[in-house]
Amino acid sequence: AAVPAAWADDENKGQADLDKAIELQVGAESLSDLENVAKQCESALQKGLDTENQQFAKQLLSSTLYQHANQLCLPIFEQSPPDRRWPLLRQFAMKDLDRVVELDPNMGEAHLLIARLATLPQGDRNRGLEAAGKAVKLLQKDKRQLATAFVIRAQLRDNAEDRLEDYGRAIDADPSNTAAWQARALTFMAQGNLEKAIDDLNATLEQNGDNIGAHLALAEALTNLEKYDE
């Protein structure tokens, strides 16, 4: 039976707000632009949408909030030194990301960013491990992202053997991930396994000869083996 027009209107009271969100999203670049898109999406969902539009609104909202969280994290992860306000930026980003994974539990990138934020000082290690595990499961087709997920999960683990296993999986997924090579080398060094550490540091430097940290670690490992000339 056809749905009465009045009922259809009631079911789509949020349509105007969704249309506005779509319009705003086209040119959204700044944090405030993205906040306006998200606000319109939330309003549309609250007022009511039919099943198809509700699904679209949730997709638009989750992608917008992820983009917003990612922008908030740039001064933390891409700036040296990190912005002094990073604890507050992390708090705002986590609020976005909590809503994202509520709307779309299968967005691997969101779980990955949650895990990355957990590696910062005073981060929620248990939440980070859970998020990193989900990211590993969800990012199987994206080898670069998968490798990053393994590296981040390793950073959150207590057991050295578990860390080495994750670093190895990261290298298998993406051999160009120098962070995995270098982190595994430092773990080997901490265990006193200097020969394996040297192999990994050389692999790191083959990809990035300007990596000062890797040069210093290699010099330390060679010195400990009394290979002074090298």
C-alpha positions as CSV (number, residue, x, y, z in Angstrom):
1,A,0.0,0.0,0.0
2,A,1.2,3.5,-0.7
3,V,2.4,5.6,2.2
4,P,0.1,8.5,2.9
5,A,1.7,11.9,2.0
6,A,1.4,13.2,5.5
7,W,3.2,10.2,6.9
8,A,5.9,10.5,4.3
9,D,6.4,14.1,5.2
10,D,6.7,13.2,8.9
11,E,9.2,10.5,8.1
12,N,11.4,13.1,6.3
13,K,11.2,16.1,8.5
14,G,15.0,16.3,8.5
15,Q,15.3,16.4,4.7
16,A,15.9,20.2,4.5
17,D,18.7,19.9,7.0
18,L,20.3,17.0,5.1
19,D,20.1,19.0,1.9
20,K,21.8,21.9,3.6
21,A,24.5,19.5,4.9
22,I,25.2,18.2,1.4
23,E,25.4,21.8,0.1
24,L,27.8,22.8,2.8
25,Q,29.9,19.7,2.4
26,V,30.8,20.5,-1.2
27,G,33.1,23.4,-0.2
28,A,33.9,22.4,3.4
29,E,37.6,22.8,4.2
30,S,38.1,24.5,7.6
31,L,37.2,23.0,11.0
32,S,34.2,25.3,11.3
33,D,33.0,24.3,7.8
34,L,33.1,20.6,8.9
35,E,31.4,21.4,12.2
36,N,28.5,23.0,10.3
37,V,28.1,20.0,8.1
38,A,28.1,17.7,11.1
39,K,25.6,19.9,12.9
40,Q,23.2,19.8,10.0
41,C,23.5,16.0,9.7
42,E,22.8,15.5,13.4
43,S,19.8,17.8,13.1
44,A,18.5,15.9,10.1
45,L,18.8,12.6,11.9
46,Q,17.1,14.0,15.0
47,K,14.2,15.4,13.1
48,G,13.7,12.2,11.2
49,L,14.6,10.7,7.8
50,D,13.4,7.7,5.8
51,T,15.6,4.6,5.8
52,E,17.6,5.5,2.7
53,N,18.3,9.1,3.7
54,Q,19.1,8.1,7.2
55,Q,21.8,5.8,6.0
56,F,23.2,8.5,3.7
57,A,23.1,11.0,6.5
58,K,25.0,8.7,8.8
59,Q,27.7,8.1,6.2
60,L,28.1,11.8,5.6
61,L,28.2,12.5,9.3
62,S,30.8,9.8,10.0
63,S,33.1,10.8,7.1
64,T,32.8,14.5,8.1
65,L,33.6,13.8,11.8
66,Y,36.6,11.7,10.8
67,Q,37.9,14.5,8.6
68,H,37.4,16.9,11.5
69,A,39.2,14.7,13.9
70,N,42.0,14.2,11.4
71,Q,42.5,17.9,11.0
72,L,42.6,18.3,14.8
73,C,45.4,15.7,15.0
74,L,47.6,17.4,12.4
75,P,49.2,19.8,15.0
76,I,49.9,16.8,17.2
77,F,51.4,14.3,14.7
78,E,52.6,16.5,11.8
79,Q,54.1,19.4,13.6
80,S,57.5,19.5,15.3
81,P,57.3,20.2,18.2
82,P,53.6,19.2,18.7
83,D,51.2,22.0,19.5
84,R,51.2,22.6,23.3
85,R,47.4,22.3,23.3
86,W,47.7,18.6,22.2
87,P,45.9,17.2,25.3
88,L,42.9,19.4,24.5
89,L,43.1,18.6,20.7
90,R,43.2,14.9,21.6
91,Q,40.1,15.3,23.7
92,F,38.1,17.0,20.9
93,A,39.3,14.5,18.4
94,M,38.3,11.5,20.5
95,K,34.8,13.0,20.9
96,D,34.5,13.0,17.1
97,L,36.0,9.5,16.8
98,D,33.7,8.0,19.4
99,R,30.7,9.2,17.4
100,V,32.3,8.0,14.1
101,V,32.7,4.4,15.3
102,E,29.3,4.5,16.8
103,L,27.9,5.4,13.4
104,D,30.3,3.2,11.4
105,P,32.0,0.4,13.4
106,N,33.8,-0.8,10.3
107,M,35.8,2.4,9.6
108,G,39.3,1.0,10.0
109,E,40.9,4.5,9.7
110,A,38.9,5.8,12.7
111,H,40.0,2.9,14.9
112,L,43.6,3.5,13.7
113,L,43.5,7.1,14.7
114,I,42.0,6.2,18.1
115,A,44.9,3.8,18.7
116,R,47.4,6.4,17.6
117,L,46.1,8.9,20.0
118,A,46.3,6.3,22.8
119,T,50.1,6.1,22.3
120,L,50.5,9.7,23.5
121,P,51.3,10.4,27.2
122,Q,48.4,9.6,29.5
123,G,46.6,7.7,26.7
124,D,44.1,5.0,27.3
125,R,46.3,2.0,26.6
126,N,43.5,-0.6,26.8
127,R,41.3,1.4,24.5
128,G,44.2,1.8,22.2
129,L,45.0,-1.9,22.1
130,E,41.3,-2.6,21.3
131,A,41.2,0.0,18.6
132,A,44.5,-1.2,17.0
133,G,43.2,-4.8,17.0
134,K,40.1,-3.6,15.2
135,A,42.1,-1.6,12.7
136,V,44.3,-4.7,11.9
137,K,41.1,-6.7,11.1
138,L,39.5,-3.9,9.0
139,L,42.5,-2.7,7.0
140,Q,43.7,-6.0,5.5
141,K,43.3,-4.7,2.0
142,D,45.4,-1.5,2.6
143,K,48.9,-2.8,3.3
144,R,50.3,0.6,4.2
145,Q,47.6,1.3,6.7
146,L,47.8,-2.3,8.0
147,A,51.5,-2.0,8.6
148,T,50.9,1.2,10.5
149,A,48.2,-0.5,12.6
150,F,50.7,-3.3,13.5
151,V,53.3,-0.7,14.5
152,I,50.9,1.2,16.7
153,R,49.6,-2.0,18.4
154,A,53.2,-3.0,19.1
155,Q,53.9,0.3,20.8
156,L,51.0,-0.3,23.1
157,R,52.1,-3.9,24.1
158,D,54.0,-4.7,27.3
159,N,55.6,-8.0,26.2
160,A,58.7,-7.6,24.0
161,E,58.0,-10.8,22.1
162,D,54.5,-9.5,21.2
163,R,56.0,-6.3,20.0
164,L,58.6,-8.1,17.8
165,E,55.8,-10.2,16.3
166,D,53.7,-7.1,15.4
167,Y,56.8,-5.3,14.0
168,G,57.5,-8.4,11.9
169,R,53.9,-8.4,10.6
170,A,54.2,-4.7,9.8
171,I,57.3,-5.4,7.7
172,D,55.7,-8.3,5.9
173,A,52.7,-6.1,5.1
174,D,54.8,-3.1,3.9
175,P,58.6,-3.5,3.7
176,S,58.9,0.2,3.1
177,N,57.6,1.0,6.6
178,T,60.9,2.3,8.2
179,A,59.2,2.9,11.6
180,A,58.7,-0.9,11.8
181,W,62.3,-1.7,10.9
182,Q,63.7,0.9,13.4
183,A,61.4,0.0,16.2
184,R,62.1,-3.7,15.9
185,A,65.9,-2.9,15.8
186,L,65.6,-1.0,19.1
187,T,63.6,-3.8,20.7
188,F,66.4,-6.2,19.6
189,M,69.0,-3.9,21.1
190,A,67.1,-3.8,24.4
191,Q,67.2,-7.6,24.4
192,G,70.9,-7.6,23.7
193,N,70.4,-9.1,20.2
194,L,72.8,-6.7,18.5
195,E,73.4,-8.6,15.3
196,K,69.6,-8.6,14.4
197,A,69.4,-5.0,15.5
198,I,72.2,-4.1,13.1
199,D,70.5,-5.9,10.2
200,D,67.2,-4.0,10.8
201,L,69.0,-0.6,11.2
202,N,70.8,-1.2,7.9
203,A,67.5,-1.9,6.3
204,T,66.2,1.3,7.8
205,L,69.1,3.3,6.4
206,E,68.8,1.7,3.0
207,Q,65.4,3.4,2.7
208,N,66.3,6.6,4.5
209,G,69.9,7.4,4.7
210,D,69.2,10.7,6.6
211,N,67.6,9.0,9.6
212,I,69.8,10.4,12.4
213,G,68.2,8.2,15.0
214,A,69.0,5.0,13.1
215,H,72.6,6.2,12.5
216,L,73.0,6.8,16.3
217,A,71.5,3.4,17.2
218,L,73.7,1.6,14.6
219,A,76.8,3.4,16.0
220,E,75.8,2.3,19.5
221,A,75.2,-1.4,18.5
222,L,78.5,-1.5,16.6
223,T,80.4,0.0,19.5
224,N,78.9,-2.6,21.9
225,L,80.2,-5.3,19.5
226,E,83.6,-3.5,19.5
227,K,83.4,-2.9,15.8
228,Y,84.9,0.5,16.3
229,D,86.0,1.2,12.7
230,E,82.5,0.5,11.3
